[in-house]
Structures are given as structure tokens and as C-alpha cells.
Amino acid sequence: MKDSLLQRITHHPDLCHGKPCIRGLRYPVEFILELLSSGMTTEEILADYDDLELDDIHAVLLFAARLSQVKSIHKLAS
């Protein structure tokens, strides 16, 4: 199931500046994460964006969880 969810996250150099998006649509992962972190519920997001599906939201969260599974974070610049 997790692999099929992650297949919903796509990235193309000519779409949204190459940022990971949902199913080739112009919804970057970061946009959905910002909506969720602002307090919008999944139901509100799905109501506002008709072409999104519940599994798209789950895919975004799984993708973000995978990105956060780094071994360490190093400061690059001050």
C-alpha cells in the first residue's frame, strides 16, 4: 500500500519548477503540507480542491515522513 501511495507523488522538471507534486497535477507537496499545517482539515482540502483524493493527502504525509527520516542534519550556512 505504501508504495502505491508514493507513486502518486511525481516530479517533472517542467512542472512546478521540478518540485514533487501530486499525480502530475499542479499541487506541490509543500502546498498541501502548508494547508495542513495552517489548520485545514483533510475534508476541507478535499472540498476546496475537487481533483484531489484522500489517498493524495495520505501520499503527501507519507512522502514528508520519508523525507524526515534522515540520519543527521548539518548546518550549511549562517
MARKE-431393 format. One record per residue (C-alpha): y negated, x negated, z negated; residue number from 1; residue in three letters; chain. Coordinates in nm, 4 decimals, always signed. Each point is the difference from the previous one (the first is absolute). Example, Ala and Ser with C-alpha at 12.3 -4.5 7.8 and 13.67 -1.06 7.14 Angstrom:
2
{node {+0.4500, -1.2300, -0.7800}, 1, Ala, A}
{node {-0.3440, -0.1370, +0.0660}, 2, Ser, A}
END
This chain:
78
{node {+0.0000, +0.0000, +0.0000}, 1, Met, A}
{node {-0.2463, -0.2772, -0.0881}, 2, Lys, A}
{node {+0.0453, -0.1725, +0.3359}, 3, Asp, A}
{node {-0.0662, +0.3242, +0.1860}, 4, Ser, A}
{node {-0.3159, +0.0525, -0.2052}, 5, Leu, A}
{node {-0.1257, -0.3485, +0.0820}, 6, Leu, A}
{node {+0.0524, +0.0679, +0.3709}, 7, Gln, A}
{node {-0.2849, +0.2497, -0.0300}, 8, Arg, A}
{node {-0.2375, -0.2920, -0.0622}, 9, Ile, A}
{node {-0.0973, -0.1604, +0.3293}, 10, Thr, A}
{node {-0.2459, -0.2642, +0.1046}, 11, His, A}
{node {-0.1401, -0.0706, +0.3433}, 12, His, A}
{node {-0.2754, -0.2545, +0.0726}, 13, Pro, A}
{node {-0.1991, +0.2569, +0.2001}, 14, Asp, A}
{node {+0.0171, +0.2799, -0.2590}, 15, Leu, A}
{node {-0.2224, -0.0017, -0.3097}, 16, Cys, A}
{node {-0.0628, -0.3741, +0.0388}, 17, His, A}
{node {+0.3697, -0.0742, -0.0471}, 18, Gly, A}
{node {+0.0152, +0.1534, -0.3475}, 19, Lys, A}
{node {+0.3228, +0.1725, -0.1047}, 20, Pro, A}
{node {-0.0241, +0.3698, +0.0889}, 21, Cys, A}
{node {+0.2100, +0.3100, -0.0329}, 22, Ile, A}
{node {+0.2223, +0.0713, +0.3026}, 23, Arg, A}
{node {-0.2421, -0.1502, +0.2497}, 24, Gly, A}
{node {-0.2651, +0.2509, -0.1036}, 25, Leu, A}
{node {-0.3465, -0.1158, -0.0960}, 26, Arg, A}
{node {+0.0678, +0.0257, -0.3724}, 27, Tyr, A}
{node {+0.0087, -0.3483, -0.1513}, 28, Pro, A}
{node {+0.2154, -0.0443, -0.3085}, 29, Val, A}
{node {-0.3068, -0.1123, -0.1938}, 30, Glu, A}
{node {-0.1778, +0.3300, +0.0789}, 31, Phe, A}
{node {+0.2795, +0.2100, -0.1498}, 32, Ile, A}
{node {+0.0148, -0.2286, -0.3034}, 33, Leu, A}
{node {-0.3761, +0.0416, -0.0463}, 34, Glu, A}
{node {+0.0352, +0.3786, +0.0150}, 35, Leu, A}
{node {+0.2767, -0.0070, -0.2604}, 36, Leu, A}
{node {-0.1887, -0.2396, -0.2255}, 37, Ser, A}
{node {-0.3102, +0.2208, +0.0188}, 38, Ser, A}
{node {+0.2018, +0.2774, -0.1612}, 39, Gly, A}
{node {+0.1051, +0.2060, +0.3008}, 40, Met, A}
{node {+0.3441, +0.1477, -0.0351}, 41, Thr, A}
{node {+0.2675, -0.0293, +0.2641}, 42, Thr, A}
{node {-0.0372, +0.3723, +0.0650}, 43, Glu, A}
{node {-0.3764, -0.0342, +0.0554}, 44, Glu, A}
{node {+0.0492, -0.2879, +0.2438}, 45, Ile, A}
{node {+0.2630, +0.1918, +0.1953}, 46, Leu, A}
{node {-0.2260, +0.3064, +0.0107}, 47, Ala, A}
{node {-0.2955, -0.2051, +0.1294}, 48, Asp, A}
{node {+0.1987, -0.1983, +0.2586}, 49, Tyr, A}
{node {+0.2336, +0.2355, +0.1868}, 50, Asp, A}
{node {+0.1836, -0.2702, +0.1929}, 51, Asp, A}
{node {+0.1165, -0.1790, -0.3157}, 52, Leu, A}
{node {+0.3329, +0.0765, -0.1660}, 53, Glu, A}
{node {+0.1197, -0.0449, -0.3558}, 54, Leu, A}
{node {+0.2247, -0.2869, +0.1074}, 55, Asp, A}
{node {-0.3095, -0.1764, +0.1381}, 56, Asp, A}
{node {-0.1520, -0.0047, -0.3484}, 57, Ile, A}
{node {+0.3286, -0.1229, -0.1457}, 58, His, A}
{node {+0.0121, -0.2713, +0.2667}, 59, Ala, A}
{node {-0.3507, -0.1161, -0.0908}, 60, Val, A}
{node {+0.0930, -0.0267, -0.3669}, 61, Leu, A}
{node {+0.3221, -0.1858, +0.0778}, 62, Leu, A}
{node {-0.1865, -0.2369, +0.2330}, 63, Phe, A}
{node {-0.2597, -0.0708, -0.2703}, 64, Ala, A}
{node {+0.2730, -0.0554, -0.2581}, 65, Ala, A}
{node {+0.1695, -0.2512, +0.2295}, 66, Arg, A}
{node {-0.3290, -0.1833, +0.0556}, 67, Leu, A}
{node {-0.0534, -0.0277, -0.3732}, 68, Ser, A}
{node {+0.3360, -0.1701, -0.0511}, 69, Gln, A}
{node {-0.1391, -0.3499, +0.0321}, 70, Val, A}
{node {+0.1132, -0.2863, -0.2186}, 71, Lys, A}
{node {-0.3496, -0.1253, -0.0774}, 72, Ser, A}
{node {-0.3625, +0.0433, +0.0941}, 73, Ile, A}
{node {-0.2232, -0.3005, +0.0606}, 74, His, A}
{node {-0.3762, +0.0004, -0.0045}, 75, Lys, A}
{node {-0.1250, -0.0944, +0.3479}, 76, Leu, A}
{node {-0.3746, -0.0249, -0.0544}, 77, Ala, A}
{node {-0.2602, +0.0525, -0.2672}, 78, Ser, A}
END
